Amino acid sequence: MSYAVWVPLLVPFLAAPTARRAAAYLSPRHAVVLLTTAALLPAATSSAALALLAVPGASYLPAVAALGELARPLSLGPPPVTVALALAAGGVLAWRAGLVAVAVRRDRADLRRARAAAGGTAGELAVLRQARPDAYALPGRPGRIVVTTGMLRALEPDERAALFAHERAHLRGRHHRVLVAVELAALCHPALRTLCEPVGYALERAADEAAAAAVGDRRLVARAIARAALAARAASASAPDRPRAALGMNAGPVPRRVAALLDTPLAVPSTTSRPAGRLVVAALVICLTVSGATAVDAVEDLHGHVEMAQGQNLTR
């Protein structure tokens, strides 16, 4: 098998930091799309590369050889090296798949508990009688806005309207799906873990902008975010019991979000410029293209080896 199979395993180490830098030059909505693509595509191609590395070693098993109608095993070199690579790649792939399965099961359990705590009423708003200020968008059918009585007391009526608009934007945009998808992708390759925080920030910023458009006042949304975050921090140091997939108004780097709504220099890096932004985005596109192209090339190369092992190389 050619060197191409190794490229998708290495690209995420370059694509992830490039994607984080590129997101700073984009609007929140476009940053979400870019970061999500930068997580899902390398996760898929790197997982495919591990599978491709495992296939030649597996071909030494009689059952696999019979299933593939192989006249002889595939090989990446000496049989001990091929088998060792297959065992390592297969082990990593199985371990990652197990982590993904556990995460999916945990998130589903968290959502079930949260829906049960929110009650079975049909209304969009679910009010929990809790002193700790908290509010979040609870995904489901239908999605609901969960807010505690502590949060309602901490905000003024117009700030509550901004909060509801923010959480409604999360539900309408299905932001929880993006967050979960990126977190699962991060379990497929260690380099992709650094994309979870930027994606969470971009999702909150997208909801901030949607809330500002809904209430028609960016300063009001900024004030509501700051007051909600201060109230939650002052009330308790304990971690909130919201599900991992639920997004809330007081999450993420609040000073940056407030600065972005107020259009202050804190919102973006001081070194940003349009030419630099285009260059960084182009570099990311190149990384993702190379990752996808080399994965396809590795598949085609393996297919050629399979045909030869099946004795179908007479026409080559």
Salt bridges, closest charged atoms under 4 A:
ASP107 OD1 - ARG106 NE 3.51
ASP107 OD1 - ARG244 NE 3.77
ASP110 OD1 - ARG113 NH2 2.27
GLU124 OE2 - ARG168 NE 2.97
ASP134 OD2 - ARG132 NH2 3.95
ASP134 OD1 - ARG242 NH2 2.29
GLU156 OE2 - ARG227 NH1 3.69
ASP158 OD2 - ARG223 NH2 3.25
GLU159 OE2 - ARG223 NE 2.93
GLU159 OE1 - ARG227 NH1 3.21
GLU183 OE1 - ARG244 NH2 3.63
GLU204 OE1 - HIS166 NE2 2.84
GLU204 OE1 - HIS170 NE2 3.16
GLU204 OE1 - ARG257 NH2 3.77
ASP208 OD1 - HIS166 ND1 2.96
ASP208 OD1 - ARG257 NH2 2.80
GLU209 OE2 - ARG205 NH2 2.71
GLU209 OE1 - ARG218 NH1 2.64
ASP241 OD1 - ARG132 NH2 3.15
ASP263 OD1 - ARG218 NH2 3.87
ASP301 OD2 - HIS305 ND1 3.75
GLU307 OE2 - HIS303 NE2 3.61
GLU307 OE1 - ARG316 NH2 2.30
